[in-house]
Amino acid sequence: MKRTALVTGAAEGIGLEVCRELARRGLRVLLTARTLEKAQRAAATLDGEVIPVPLDVTDAQAARRIDEAVDVLVNNAALYPPHRGEGGVLDVPDEEWRALIETNFLGALWTARAFVPGMIARGYGRVVNVSSDYGSFGLGLKGPASYSVSKAALNALTLKLAEDCARAGDVKVNAVHPGWVRTKMGGKNATRSVEEGAREILRLATLPADGPSGGYFHDGKKYPW
């Protein structure tokens, strides 16, 4: 049976590479972006069964309007604060807090609530939340305030959603730190290629039945929450 994957924030960078590789592996891929035009331009660069779909993850109902049975969900859509996140919790503008929480955390929550019930009902699913080392309590939440908090919340969502799916058959939920990747967000000085950044996401998106759930991973190893 051909599986269907949905990738958010997939018009470029890591998301686009994940779509490319999932399609190469024979999955039917829903490539999503904020506008249909952006999704269409990106999908046209890929081979395989890649379907462009508009999705604004900040709209709580948008994912529910996608009439598809999704087997693999990659929550990749994210924002990084402007001006590299200068300022602490009390200094960051209200609009920056709202934008990052709505995209980096709530966006993943809304897609999970739209598609994971179907995974549970069918007894199969893979959810991969693309996080960051800046969201790791174990590493000191060293990133910009708004970004670190939003990614720490995404990590917490990963754990709680994995608990919900623990008795749901072969449904697995994990988070990944892809590393510092040369994308628009990461910048040209980043140490990892897009292909390297996508590698662990792809592993978690295609885990076998005996694979882990409720974990945080980087390059195949457990990462500190």
Secondary structure, DSSP 4 states (H G I P E B T S, - for coil): ---EEEESS-SSHHHHHHHHHHHHTT-EEEEEESSHHHHHHHHTT--SSEEEEE--TTSTTTGGG-----SEEEE------GGGG-S-TTTS-HHHHHHHIIIIIIHHHHHHHHHHHHHHHHTEEEEEEE--GGG-TTTT--S-HHHHHHHHHHHHHHHHHHHHHTTSSEEEEEEE---SBSSTTT-TT-SB-HHHHHHHHHHHHT--TTS--S-EEETTEE---
